């Protein structure tokens, strides 16, 4: 009858195992987390401090304009944070309500009711 030489027989192979996928636990990279305790000894403090110092030794590869840009962005963020910290939430609500009261009525959104 029909030739079936190129057909692969056997059970259907699923992509996932039947029992589900078992994820491996990740190992933490810091020695403080592995030991499970805070560094009490001076030796342990030096190891943690030397790791932080190693990060500071990385040379800065940014150009002068990139450094200026980052400084400018930081200054603007600080300025915005100070301005937003000056006004309380109630003050912001009062200002918003005052701005809304100054708008003409044709800018108001029509009410949407479920029944009508």
C-alpha positions as CSV (number, residue, x, y, z in Angstrom):
1,X,0.0,0.0,0.0
2,X,1.5,3.4,1.0
3,X,5.2,3.5,1.7
4,X,6.1,5.0,5.1
5,X,9.9,4.8,5.1
6,X,10.4,8.4,6.2
7,X,7.9,8.4,9.1
8,X,9.4,8.2,12.6
9,X,7.5,6.0,15.0
10,X,7.2,6.0,18.7
11,X,5.5,8.1,21.4
12,X,5.0,11.8,21.0
13,X,7.8,13.8,22.6
14,X,6.7,16.9,24.5
15,X,8.9,19.9,24.9
16,X,8.4,20.0,28.7
17,X,8.9,17.1,31.1
18,X,5.8,15.7,32.6
19,X,6.8,16.6,36.2
20,X,7.4,20.2,35.3
21,X,10.6,22.2,34.9
22,X,12.8,22.3,37.9
23,X,14.7,25.5,38.2
24,X,18.2,25.6,39.6
25,X,18.8,27.8,42.6
26,X,21.2,30.7,41.9
27,X,24.3,31.0,44.1
28,X,24.8,34.5,45.6
29,X,28.0,36.2,44.7
30,X,28.6,38.1,47.9
31,X,30.4,36.4,50.8
32,X,28.2,38.1,53.4
33,X,25.1,36.4,51.9
34,X,26.8,33.0,51.6
35,X,28.0,33.0,55.2
36,X,24.6,34.2,56.4
37,X,26.0,36.6,59.0
38,X,27.2,40.1,59.2
39,X,30.9,40.7,59.0
40,X,32.0,41.1,62.6
41,X,35.7,40.5,62.3
42,X,38.2,43.1,60.9
43,X,39.3,40.6,58.3
44,X,35.8,40.2,56.9
45,X,35.3,43.9,56.9
46,X,38.5,44.3,54.8
47,X,37.3,41.8,52.3
48,X,34.0,43.6,51.9
49,X,35.9,47.0,51.7
50,X,38.4,45.7,49.2
51,X,35.5,44.6,46.9
52,X,34.0,48.1,47.1
53,X,37.4,49.6,46.4
54,X,37.9,47.4,43.4
55,X,34.7,48.8,41.9
56,X,36.0,52.4,42.4
57,X,39.3,51.5,40.6
58,X,37.5,51.0,37.3
59,X,38.6,53.8,34.9
60,X,35.9,56.3,33.8
61,X,35.7,56.0,30.0
62,X,33.1,58.8,29.5
63,X,34.1,61.9,27.5
64,X,34.1,65.3,29.2
65,X,30.8,66.1,27.5
66,X,29.2,63.0,28.8
67,X,30.4,63.9,32.3
68,X,29.0,67.4,32.0
69,X,25.7,66.0,30.7
70,X,25.4,63.6,33.7
71,X,26.2,66.4,36.1
72,X,23.6,68.6,34.5
73,X,21.0,65.9,34.7
74,X,21.8,65.3,38.3
75,X,21.5,69.0,39.1
76,X,18.1,69.1,37.4
77,X,16.9,66.0,39.2
78,X,18.0,67.5,42.6
79,X,16.2,70.8,41.7
80,X,13.0,69.0,40.8
81,X,13.1,66.9,44.0
82,X,13.5,70.1,46.1
83,X,10.7,71.8,44.4
84,X,8.3,68.9,44.7
85,X,9.3,68.5,48.4
86,X,8.3,72.1,49.1
87,X,4.6,71.6,48.3
88,X,2.4,69.2,50.2
89,X,-0.2,66.9,48.6
90,X,-3.0,69.1,49.8
91,X,-1.3,72.1,48.2
92,X,-1.0,70.3,44.9
93,X,-4.7,69.4,45.0
94,X,-5.6,73.0,45.8
95,X,-3.5,74.3,42.9
96,X,-5.0,71.7,40.5
97,X,-8.6,72.6,41.6
98,X,-7.8,76.3,41.2
99,X,-6.5,75.7,37.6
100,X,-9.6,73.6,36.8
101,X,-11.9,76.4,38.1
102,X,-10.2,78.9,35.7
103,X,-11.0,76.8,32.7
104,X,-14.1,77.5,30.6
105,X,-16.9,75.0,30.9
106,X,-16.7,73.8,27.3
107,X,-13.5,72.1,28.2
108,X,-15.3,69.9,30.7
109,X,-15.9,66.3,29.8
110,X,-19.6,65.3,29.6
111,X,-20.8,63.0,32.3
112,X,-21.2,59.4,31.3
113,X,-24.0,57.6,33.0
114,X,-24.7,53.9,32.8
115,X,-28.5,54.1,32.6
116,X,-29.2,56.9,30.2
